[in-house]
Amino acid sequence: MGGGSFCFSDYTAYSKSVGKIVDCCTRAISSGQEWHAEDIDEDLNPKNVIRECCNSSEHPNTLPVILALDVTGSMGSACKRTAEALGPIVMNLLEKYKDQDIEFLIMGIGDVEYDERPIQASQFESDVRISKDIDKIYMEHGGGGNMYESYTAAWYFGSRMTKLDCFDKQGKKGIIITMGDEPLNPTLARRGLNESVGSKEQADIETGPLYEEASKKFDIYHIAVKDIDTAYSHYEVMIKRSFGKYLGDNLKVSTIDELPNVIEKCIGQSIQNRGASFSTSFLNEDGGAIKW
Protein backbone atom coordinates (compact mmCIF):
# COMPACT_ATOMS: atom_id res chain seq x y z
CA MET A 1 0.00 0.00 0.00
CA GLY A 2 1.00 3.65 0.18
CA GLY A 3 0.53 4.68 -3.45
CA GLY A 4 -0.68 8.17 -4.20
CA SER A 5 0.48 11.60 -3.13
CA PHE A 6 -0.95 14.33 -0.98
CA CYS A 7 -3.10 17.01 -2.60
CA PHE A 8 -4.73 19.59 -0.35
CA SER A 9 -7.65 20.04 -2.74
CA ASP A 10 -8.47 16.34 -2.38
CA TYR A 11 -8.35 16.69 1.40
CA THR A 12 -10.60 19.74 1.31
CA ALA A 13 -13.09 18.03 -0.99
CA TYR A 14 -13.22 14.93 1.20
CA SER A 15 -13.61 16.96 4.41
CA LYS A 16 -16.49 18.95 2.98
CA SER A 17 -18.14 15.78 1.68
CA VAL A 18 -18.43 14.43 5.23
CA GLY A 19 -19.75 17.67 6.69
CA LYS A 20 -16.54 19.19 8.04
CA ILE A 21 -15.89 22.91 7.91
CA VAL A 22 -12.66 23.85 6.13
CA ASP A 23 -10.87 27.15 6.69
CA CYS A 24 -8.77 27.43 3.53
CA CYS A 25 -6.66 30.25 5.01
CA THR A 26 -5.58 28.47 8.20
CA ARG A 27 -6.28 24.95 6.88
CA ALA A 28 -8.18 24.24 10.08
CA ILE A 29 -10.85 21.54 9.96
CA SER A 30 -13.75 21.49 12.40
CA SER A 31 -16.85 19.39 12.81
CA GLY A 32 -19.74 19.41 15.23
CA GLN A 33 -20.77 15.91 14.25
CA GLU A 34 -20.66 12.95 16.61
CA TRP A 35 -18.15 10.20 15.85
CA HIS A 36 -20.20 7.74 13.83
CA ALA A 37 -18.31 4.41 13.96
CA GLU A 38 -20.29 1.86 15.99
CA ASP A 39 -17.86 -1.04 15.66
CA ILE A 40 -14.48 -1.79 14.15
CA ASP A 41 -14.29 -1.06 10.43
CA GLU A 42 -13.12 -4.02 8.39
CA ASP A 43 -10.42 -1.83 6.84
CA LEU A 44 -8.95 -1.39 10.34
CA ASN A 45 -9.35 -5.01 11.45
CA PRO A 46 -5.88 -6.23 12.55
CA LYS A 47 -6.65 -9.94 12.63
CA ASN A 48 -4.22 -12.08 10.62
CA VAL A 49 -2.89 -9.17 8.55
CA ILE A 50 0.50 -7.83 7.58
CA ARG A 51 0.57 -4.12 6.77
CA GLU A 52 3.20 -3.28 4.15
CA CYS A 53 5.11 -0.07 3.53
CA CYS A 54 6.87 -0.70 0.24
CA ASN A 55 9.23 1.43 -1.81
CA SER A 56 8.15 2.27 -5.36
CA SER A 57 9.11 4.55 -8.21
CA GLU A 58 6.67 7.07 -6.75
CA HIS A 59 7.98 6.69 -3.20
CA PRO A 60 11.51 5.24 -3.35
CA ASN A 61 12.58 6.06 0.23
CA THR A 62 9.51 5.37 2.35
CA LEU A 63 9.33 6.49 5.97
CA PRO A 64 6.59 4.50 7.76
CA VAL A 65 4.92 6.33 10.64
CA ILE A 66 2.45 4.62 12.97
CA LEU A 67 0.15 7.02 14.86
CA ALA A 68 -1.68 5.14 17.63
CA LEU A 69 -4.46 6.89 19.58
CA ASP A 70 -5.85 5.80 22.95
CA VAL A 71 -9.61 5.47 22.38
CA THR A 72 -10.60 4.39 25.89
CA GLY A 73 -13.06 6.03 28.27
CA SER A 74 -10.51 7.95 30.34
CA MET A 75 -9.73 10.13 27.33
CA GLY A 76 -13.31 11.43 27.41
CA SER A 77 -14.19 14.01 24.78
CA ALA A 78 -10.46 14.59 24.26
CA CYS A 79 -10.42 11.32 22.32
CA LYS A 80 -12.64 12.75 19.58
CA ARG A 81 -10.83 16.10 19.58
CA THR A 82 -7.45 14.42 19.32
CA ALA A 83 -8.63 12.27 16.42
CA GLU A 84 -10.05 15.34 14.67
CA ALA A 85 -6.71 17.11 15.12
CA LEU A 86 -4.81 14.26 13.49
CA GLY A 87 -6.34 14.78 10.04
CA PRO A 88 -4.93 18.28 9.47
CA ILE A 89 -1.69 17.29 11.21
CA VAL A 90 -0.86 14.40 8.89
CA MET A 91 -1.95 16.27 5.77
CA ASN A 92 0.26 19.24 6.62
CA LEU A 93 3.17 16.88 7.37
CA LEU A 94 2.74 15.14 4.03
CA GLU A 95 2.90 18.48 2.29
CA LYS A 96 5.85 19.82 4.30
CA TYR A 97 7.90 16.64 3.96
CA LYS A 98 6.76 15.63 0.50
CA ASP A 99 10.33 14.66 -0.41
CA GLN A 100 10.55 12.24 2.53
CA ASP A 101 8.00 9.68 1.28
CA ILE A 102 6.15 9.50 4.61
CA GLU A 103 3.40 6.89 4.82
CA PHE A 104 1.04 6.85 7.81
CA LEU A 105 -0.65 3.88 9.47
CA ILE A 106 -3.43 4.89 11.88
CA MET A 107 -4.18 2.81 14.97
CA GLY A 108 -6.83 2.86 17.67
CA ILE A 109 -5.62 1.43 20.99
CA GLY A 110 -7.75 0.20 23.87
CA ASP A 111 -7.22 -2.26 26.71
CA VAL A 112 -6.33 -5.79 25.57
CA GLU A 113 -7.47 -7.20 28.93
CA TYR A 114 -10.98 -5.73 28.89
CA ASP A 115 -12.05 -4.34 25.51
CA GLU A 116 -13.68 -6.18 22.62
CA ARG A 117 -11.84 -4.11 19.98
CA PRO A 118 -8.57 -3.09 21.63
CA ILE A 119 -6.50 -2.88 18.43
CA GLN A 120 -7.34 -1.18 15.13
CA ALA A 121 -4.82 -0.69 12.32
CA SER A 122 -5.15 0.83 8.87
CA GLN A 123 -2.94 0.29 5.85
CA PHE A 124 0.09 2.52 5.31
CA GLU A 125 -1.12 5.42 3.16
CA SER A 126 0.35 8.61 1.71
CA ASP A 127 -2.69 10.58 0.57
CA VAL A 128 -6.22 11.59 1.61
CA ARG A 129 -7.00 7.97 2.52
CA ILE A 130 -5.24 8.69 5.82
CA SER A 131 -7.97 11.15 6.78
CA LYS A 132 -10.59 8.60 5.79
CA ASP A 133 -8.90 6.00 8.01
CA ILE A 134 -8.93 8.40 10.96
CA ASP A 135 -12.66 8.89 10.50
CA LYS A 136 -13.16 5.10 10.60
CA ILE A 137 -11.68 4.72 14.10
CA TYR A 138 -14.10 3.07 16.50
CA MET A 139 -14.21 5.01 19.79
CA GLU A 140 -15.00 2.07 22.05
CA HIS A 141 -14.50 4.21 25.19
CA GLY A 142 -13.69 1.08 27.16
CA GLY A 143 -10.71 0.30 29.33
CA GLY A 144 -10.53 -1.34 32.72
CA GLY A 145 -9.49 -0.75 36.30
CA ASN A 146 -5.84 -1.68 35.84
CA MET A 147 -4.51 1.92 35.65
CA TYR A 148 -3.01 1.58 32.17
CA GLU A 149 -3.99 0.98 28.55
CA SER A 150 -2.38 -1.35 26.01
CA TYR A 151 -0.04 1.14 24.40
CA THR A 152 2.53 -1.54 23.64
CA ALA A 153 0.03 -3.13 21.26
CA ALA A 154 1.35 -0.54 18.78
CA TRP A 155 4.90 -1.79 19.44
CA TYR A 156 3.80 -5.40 18.97
CA PHE A 157 1.89 -4.67 15.78
CA GLY A 158 4.73 -2.61 14.35
CA SER A 159 7.37 -5.17 15.18
CA ARG A 160 5.58 -8.36 14.16
CA MET A 161 2.76 -7.40 11.81
CA THR A 162 4.37 -4.94 9.39
CA LYS A 163 6.71 -5.35 6.44
CA LEU A 164 8.92 -2.30 5.89
CA ASP A 165 11.15 -1.91 2.86
CA CYS A 166 13.05 0.89 4.58
CA PHE A 167 14.11 -1.55 7.31
CA ASP A 168 14.46 -4.76 5.31
CA LYS A 169 16.27 -3.23 2.33
CA GLN A 170 17.91 -0.05 3.63
CA GLY A 171 18.40 -0.66 7.34
CA LYS A 172 16.41 2.44 8.30
CA LYS A 173 13.84 2.64 11.05
CA GLY A 174 10.20 3.64 10.96
CA ILE A 175 8.44 5.68 13.66
CA ILE A 176 5.80 4.76 16.24
CA ILE A 177 4.00 7.55 18.10
CA THR A 178 1.43 6.54 20.71
CA MET A 179 -0.91 9.09 22.29
CA GLY A 180 -2.89 8.69 25.50
CA ASP A 181 -3.42 9.68 29.11
CA GLU A 182 -2.50 6.68 31.29
CA PRO A 183 0.72 4.91 32.37
CA LEU A 184 2.56 2.36 30.25
CA ASN A 185 1.22 -1.17 30.53
CA PRO A 186 3.67 -3.73 32.03
CA THR A 187 2.39 -6.56 29.81
CA LEU A 188 0.09 -7.40 26.92
CA ALA A 189 -2.39 -10.08 27.93
CA ARG A 190 -1.93 -13.01 25.56
CA ARG A 191 -5.61 -14.01 25.45
CA GLY A 192 -6.90 -10.62 24.35
CA LEU A 193 -3.95 -10.14 22.03
CA ASN A 194 -4.48 -13.50 20.34
CA GLU A 195 -8.19 -12.84 19.91
CA SER A 196 -7.53 -9.41 18.42
CA VAL A 197 -4.74 -10.09 15.95
CA GLY A 198 -4.86 -13.85 15.47
CA SER A 199 -1.50 -14.50 17.10
CA LYS A 200 -0.74 -17.65 19.08
CA GLU A 201 1.21 -16.29 22.01
CA GLN A 202 1.65 -18.77 24.87
CA ALA A 203 2.40 -16.14 27.51
CA ASP A 204 1.75 -12.48 28.21
CA ILE A 205 4.13 -10.15 26.36
CA GLU A 206 6.43 -8.33 28.76
CA THR A 207 7.03 -4.65 28.01
CA GLY A 208 10.81 -4.63 28.49
CA PRO A 209 11.70 -7.32 25.95
CA LEU A 210 9.05 -6.03 23.55
CA TYR A 211 10.58 -2.56 23.65
CA GLU A 212 14.02 -3.99 22.90
CA GLU A 213 12.53 -5.85 19.94
CA ALA A 214 10.41 -3.04 18.52
CA SER A 215 13.05 -0.33 18.97
CA LYS A 216 15.32 -2.15 16.53
CA LYS A 217 12.76 -1.49 13.81
CA PHE A 218 11.20 1.81 14.97
CA ASP A 219 12.01 5.02 16.77
CA ILE A 220 9.39 4.97 19.52
CA TYR A 221 7.69 8.01 21.05
CA HIS A 222 4.78 8.55 23.39
CA ILE A 223 2.77 11.75 23.74
CA ALA A 224 0.91 12.05 27.03
CA VAL A 225 -2.23 14.05 26.26
CA LYS A 226 -2.73 16.74 28.87
CA ASP A 227 -6.30 17.99 28.83
CA ILE A 228 -9.06 18.79 31.30
CA ASP A 229 -11.04 15.83 29.96
CA THR A 230 -8.22 13.26 30.25
CA ALA A 231 -6.81 11.41 33.26
CA TYR A 232 -3.31 12.82 32.71
CA SER A 233 -3.22 14.95 35.88
CA HIS A 234 -4.22 11.93 37.98
CA TYR A 235 -1.51 9.68 36.50
CA GLU A 236 1.19 12.26 35.75
CA VAL A 237 3.87 10.83 38.05
CA MET A 238 3.17 7.23 36.99
CA ILE A 239 3.15 8.19 33.30
CA LYS A 240 6.53 9.87 33.52
CA ARG A 241 8.02 7.02 35.54
CA SER A 242 6.69 4.14 33.43
CA PHE A 243 7.26 5.60 29.96
CA GLY A 244 10.41 7.43 30.96
CA LYS A 245 12.08 4.16 31.96
CA TYR A 246 12.17 3.13 28.31
CA LEU A 247 11.70 6.26 26.21
CA GLY A 248 13.62 8.93 28.09
CA ASP A 249 13.31 12.19 26.14
CA ASN A 250 11.07 10.45 23.62
CA LEU A 251 8.26 10.81 26.16
CA LYS A 252 6.46 14.07 25.40
CA VAL A 253 3.60 15.89 27.11
CA SER A 254 1.21 17.89 24.95
CA THR A 255 -2.13 19.59 24.93
CA ILE A 256 -4.32 18.87 21.93
CA ASP A 257 -3.56 22.33 20.53
CA GLU A 258 0.18 21.64 20.73
CA LEU A 259 -0.01 18.23 19.04
CA PRO A 260 0.96 19.47 15.53
CA ASN A 261 4.23 20.91 16.79
CA VAL A 262 5.06 17.96 19.05
CA ILE A 263 4.35 15.32 16.39
CA GLU A 264 6.36 17.28 13.84
CA LYS A 265 9.32 17.45 16.22
CA CYS A 266 9.19 13.71 16.82
CA ILE A 267 9.17 12.99 13.10
CA GLY A 268 11.81 15.63 12.41
CA GLN A 269 14.10 14.13 15.02
CA SER A 270 13.80 10.70 13.44
CA ILE A 271 14.39 12.06 9.94
CA GLN A 272 17.60 13.65 11.16
CA ASN A 273 18.64 10.34 12.67
CA ARG A 274 18.16 8.63 9.32
CA GLY A 275 21.31 10.22 7.96
CA ALA A 276 22.67 12.95 5.74
CA SER A 277 20.47 12.03 2.79
CA PHE A 278 17.48 13.37 4.72
CA SER A 279 19.13 16.40 6.32
CA THR A 280 18.38 19.10 3.74
CA SER A 281 14.85 19.70 5.03
CA PHE A 282 16.28 20.72 8.36
CA LEU A 283 18.62 23.53 7.40
CA ASN A 284 17.98 27.06 8.51
CA GLU A 285 18.45 30.14 6.35
CA ASP A 286 22.15 30.27 7.22
CA GLY A 287 22.70 26.67 6.19
CA GLY A 288 23.08 25.38 9.75
CA ALA A 289 21.16 22.45 11.16
CA ILE A 290 18.02 23.35 13.06
CA LYS A 291 18.14 22.23 16.70
CA TRP A 292 14.84 21.26 18.37
N, C-alpha and C positions, 0 to 999 in steps of 0.2 A: 504494500500500500504506500501512500504518500505522494502519488502523482498529483500534478496540478500546482498552481502557484497562487499566491495571495493577490487579490484585486479588491480594493476597498469598495468599489461600486457593487461588486457581488455581495459583499458583506452588508452593505446598506440595503440592497434590495431584499436580501433574506430577512434582515431584522425587521424591516417594514412589513414584510409578508406575514410575520407572526405577531404583529401588533405592537412592536417595540418602537419607541420614539427615538429618532436619530438626530443628534445635533451635528450637522456637517462641519461646523466651525471648530468645535472642540472634540468631535468624534465621540462624544459621550452617548451611551445607549441607556435608556431607561424603560421600565415596564411596570405597570401597576397590576399585571396579571398574576394570578396564583400559579405556582409550579404545577404543571399538569400531569406529569408522569405518575401513574398509579401502581406500577410494578416495573421490574427491570426490563429494559428494552432489549430485544434479541441482539441488536447490534453491539450492546455493551455486555452481553453474557460472557463471562470468562471461562466457562466450563469447557475443558478439553480443547483449548485454542492455543495457537502460537501467534503472537502479533509481530509482524516483520517490519523492519525499517531498512529498506534496501536502497543502495546507490543506483543511480540511473544516469542517462545522458542529461536529463533535466536537473537532477539533484545528485551530482557526483560525490559530494562530501557531506553526507547526511549527519545531522546532529539530533539524535532522538532525545526528546524531553518528555518525561512523564509528570503530569500535574495531577496529584491525588488529593481530593477534597473530602474531609470529614463530613459525612451527611447524617450524623446521629443527632439525637434530641438535645444534647447539651449545647449544641451550636445555635439552637433557637432560630430566630429570623435571620441571624447572621449567616446561616447556611445558604439561604436563597440569595442574599445580597452578595456574598462572596462568589457564588456561582455566576451571578449576573455580571460581576466585575471581571471575571475571567475572559469573557468573550472579547471585549475591547482590548484587554491586556495582550492576549495572544495574537490578535490581528495586528496590533501596533508593533509587536515584536517581530512578526513575520515581515512586515514592511521595513522596519529599521535594519534588520539583519538578513535581508533578502539574499545576500551573497553567502550566507552561512548554511543554507540548506536545512534549516530547523524543521523538524516534524514533531508534532505534539500528539501524545496519547493521553486521553482524559480518563481519570479514574474516580469512582465514588467509593469511599471507604467507610465501613461500619464497624461492628463488633462481631468477630468471627465466633465468639462464644455464645452470643445471644440472638443475633439478627438472622433473618431469613435470606437477605440479599446483601451480605457484608462486603462483597467485592464486585465492582463494575469496571469494565475496561474497554475502551474504544480501540479502533485501529490507529496506527500512526498516520496522521494527515498533515497536509501543508497548505490547505486552502480553507474556504468557508465551511467545509464539512466539520472543522473543529468546533465552530460555533453551534452547528447543528447537534454535535455530540454532547456538548455541554447542556443544551436544552433537553436532552434525553435522560439526563441523570435522574434516577429515582431517589427522592428525598425520603428515605424510610423513617428517619427521625427515631431510630431505635437506640441501641446501646444497652448496657447493663450496669450493675452496681459494683463493678470491679475497679473503678477509678482510672480507666484507660480505654483507648480504642485501638483497633488493630492496624495501626499505621504501618507496621512492618509487612503487612500484606502487599503493599506497593513494592517493597524491597524483594519479597519472594517472587511476585509476578514479574518484576523486571529482570531478576536474575535467572529464573527458570522457565519463563513462559514468553520470552521475546527472542527474536533473532535479529542481531544488529550487524550490518555490514561494516559500520565504522569500527566496531570492536573486533569482529572476526577477521576482517581483511586489512584494517589499518592500525589496529591496536589502540584506538582512541575510545574514550569513555562517553557514555551518554549521561543524562542528568535525571535525577529523581527529586521532585520537590513535593513534599507532603504538607498539608495545611490543616490545622485543627486546634482544639482548645484544651486537650487533656494530656496527661503524661504518656510517655512511651510505654507500650506494652512489653512485658518481660518475655512473653511467649506468644506463638500462634497456636491455637488449639487445633490439633490434627483433625478432629471429627468435623468441625465446621469448615476448615480449610478444604478437606477432601470433598465434602459435599458441594462446596462452592466452585472449585476449579477442576474437580475430577482427578486430583492427585491421589496417591496411595501412601501417604506418610504413615509410618508406624508409631511415631512419637510426636509430641508437641515440638514446634520449631523454636529453639532458643534464640533470643535476640542477638546475643554476642556473636556466635558463629555465623548467623545469617548476615549480620552487618559486614563481617570480614569477607564473606562470599560476594555479597552484592556490591560492595565498594570496589571490588576489582573491575567491575563492569560499568559502574555509574559513580559520578560525583553525587553525593546524597546531601540534601538540605531538608530542614523542616522549618516552616513558618508557623509560629504560635499566634493564633488570631486573637488579638486583644480588642474586645468589644463589650459594650454593656450587656449584650444579649448572650455572650458566651460564658463559659465557666473558667476562663483564663485566670481571673483574679483569685479564684478559689484554689487553683492548682499551680499557681505561678512558681513556687519554690520547687515543687515536684517535677514540673515540666523542665525547668532549667537543669535540675540535677539529673534526671533520667535521659533526656536528649543530649545534654552537654557531655555526658560520659563518653558518648560515641562521636558526636558531631562537632564538638568544640565550637568554633566560630561559625560553623555552618548551621547552627541554630539561630534563627532570626525571630524577632518579635515585631508584629506589624498590625496596625489597624487596617480595616478594609480599604480606607482611602489611600493608605500608603502601599498597598499591595503592588501596584504597577512598578514602582521604583524598586521595591525589595526583590521582586521576581526578576526584574531586569538585571539587578546587581548580581544575583545568584548565577544567572545564565552568562552574564559578562565575565564573571570570575572564571567559570569553567571554560569559556571560549579562550580566554588568555592562557589557561593551563594546557590547552590543546597544542600550543606551539606557535612558532613564528608565522606559519602560513595563515593563521587566523588573527594576527595582531593588528592589521591595518585599520580595523574598525574601531580600535581603541587608542588612536593617536589624537592628541589635542592639536590646537592650531599651531603650536610651536614644534610639532613633530615628536613631542615626548609622550611616553605612555601615561594614560590616565590612571590615577590611583583611586580606588574606591574608599 
